[in-house]
Amino acid sequence: MSTITVRGLDERIVRALKLRAAREGRSMEAEVRSILTAAAKGTENDRGFGSFLTTTFAGAGAPEIPARTEFSEPVDLT
């Protein structure tokens, strides 16, 4: 595990972090770790490829697939 030090935080921020941590029932360090982890993973606005495809092709409908009229001869495996 790595350690970071953040200097120069306003006391109001530190107080807000302590209050937020208390509401969540964890230490301020655990709360900051949770906030940083969530921020590093991205936001709900970050979309995956599946979401991109869904948005891009929404309303396009199902593709038209022609009915199959020709069939191969079955293979005799005996």
C-alpha positions as CSV (number, residue, x, y, z in Angstrom):
1,M,0.0,0.0,0.0
2,S,1.1,3.5,-0.7
3,T,0.8,6.5,1.5
4,I,0.1,10.0,0.4
5,T,0.1,13.3,2.3
6,V,-2.2,16.2,1.4
7,R,-1.1,19.5,2.7
8,G,-2.9,22.8,2.7
9,L,-6.5,21.6,3.1
10,D,-8.8,24.2,4.5
11,E,-10.1,23.4,8.0
12,R,-13.6,23.6,6.7
13,I,-12.8,20.7,4.3
14,V,-11.2,18.7,7.1
15,R,-14.3,19.3,9.3
16,A,-16.6,18.3,6.5
17,L,-14.6,15.1,5.9
18,K,-14.8,14.3,9.6
19,L,-18.6,14.8,9.6
20,R,-19.0,12.7,6.4
21,A,-16.9,9.9,7.9
22,A,-18.9,10.0,11.1
23,R,-22.2,9.7,9.1
24,E,-20.8,6.7,7.3
25,G,-19.5,5.1,10.5
26,R,-15.9,5.0,9.6
27,S,-12.6,6.9,10.2
28,M,-11.7,10.0,8.3
29,E,-8.9,8.0,6.7
30,A,-11.3,5.3,5.5
31,E,-13.7,7.9,4.2
32,V,-11.0,9.7,2.2
33,R,-9.8,6.3,0.9
34,S,-13.4,5.6,-0.2
35,I,-13.7,9.0,-1.9
36,L,-10.4,8.6,-3.8
37,T,-11.2,5.1,-4.9
38,A,-14.6,6.1,-6.3
39,A,-13.1,9.1,-8.0
40,A,-10.3,7.0,-9.6
41,K,-12.8,4.4,-10.9
42,G,-14.7,7.1,-12.7
43,T,-18.2,8.6,-12.6
44,E,-21.5,7.4,-13.8
45,N,-20.9,9.6,-16.9
46,D,-18.1,7.2,-17.9
47,R,-19.7,4.7,-20.3
48,G,-18.6,1.3,-21.2
49,F,-18.7,-0.1,-24.7
50,G,-22.1,-1.8,-24.2
51,S,-23.6,1.5,-23.1
52,F,-22.1,3.2,-26.1
53,L,-23.6,0.6,-28.5
54,T,-27.0,0.8,-26.8
55,T,-27.1,4.5,-27.1
56,T,-25.8,4.5,-30.7
57,F,-28.2,2.0,-32.0
58,A,-31.2,2.8,-29.9
59,G,-34.3,2.9,-32.2
60,A,-32.6,1.1,-35.0
61,G,-34.7,-2.0,-34.5
62,A,-33.9,-5.5,-35.3
63,P,-31.8,-6.2,-38.4
64,E,-33.7,-7.7,-41.4
65,I,-32.6,-11.3,-41.8
66,P,-33.9,-13.0,-44.9
67,A,-35.6,-16.3,-44.5
68,R,-33.3,-19.3,-45.1
69,T,-34.4,-21.2,-48.3
70,E,-31.4,-23.4,-49.0
71,F,-30.2,-26.1,-46.7
72,S,-27.2,-28.3,-46.8
73,E,-27.5,-32.0,-47.1
74,P,-27.1,-33.8,-43.8
75,V,-23.8,-35.6,-43.2
76,D,-24.0,-39.4,-42.8
77,L,-21.8,-40.3,-39.8
78,T,-22.4,-44.0,-40.0
